[in-house]
């Protein structure tokens, strides 16, 4: 499980790439992003999530987002991305 920082910026894109590469190397079949402490998400972060989603699908992995609440859950819902990602507790 990868924990995402409370304020996620585009410069953190490397973290997403590192998680995906590590998951591929380890042969895992799912990635869970823990966003419990994230209180703000912007369009750049949504774009990064979409890239991660696309890459996990290509690798036949499942992508879970854990702990989305408040503004983060609202943005995922308004952008209809809550239908793409598997949201868990």
N, C-alpha and C positions, 0 to 999 in steps of 0.2 A: 504494500500500500504506500502510495506517495502522498505526503502531506504538502498542501499548497499554502503559501504565505498569505497573511491577512490582506495585504495590498499586492495584487499581482500585476506586474507591468510587462510590457512587450519584451523588455530585456531579459525576462525570465524564461523566454522561449527555449533556451538551451536546456533548462531543467526538463521540459516536456520531451525533447528529443532524447536526452539521456535516459529517461524512464523507458521510452519505447525501445531504444537500443538494448538496454539491460534486459528488458522483458523478452526480446527476441533471442538474445544470447542464452538466457536461462530456460527458454522453452516454455514459458508460462502461457496460459490460455486466457488470462484476464488481467486487467489493470483496474485498481480502485484508487480514485483520487479523493483524498479526505479534505473536504472544503469546510469542515466544521468551524474553523476560525476565520474563514473568509467572510468579510462583511461588505465587500464591494467588488463588482465585476463589470468591466467595460467591454466595448466592442472588440478591442484588440485581444482581450482574454477569451471572448467568445470565438474569435477567429482561431486562436490557438487550440481551443477545445475541439473545434470542427476539424482542424488538421489532425489532431490526435485521434479523433473518432475515425476519420478517413483511413489513417494509417493502421489503426487497430483492426478495422474491418478487412483491409487488404491482407493482414497477417492472420485473419480468422481468430482474432481475440475479442473478448467482450470488454466493454468499458463501463465501469460503475462510477458514479459520483455519490460520495457518502457525505451526509450531513448538510446538504444545501438548505439554507433557511433565510428568512428575511429578504433583503434586496436580491441576493443571489438566486434564490428560488423563484422570486418574482420575475427576474429577467429571463431565466431559463423557461419559465412558463409563457411569458409574453412573446418570446422569440420562437416558441413552439419547439425548442430544443429538448424540453423534458420528454418529448416523444421519441427522441433518438437515443438519449442516454438512459441508462438504467439507474434510477435514483434509489438509493437505499438510506435507511435511517439516518 
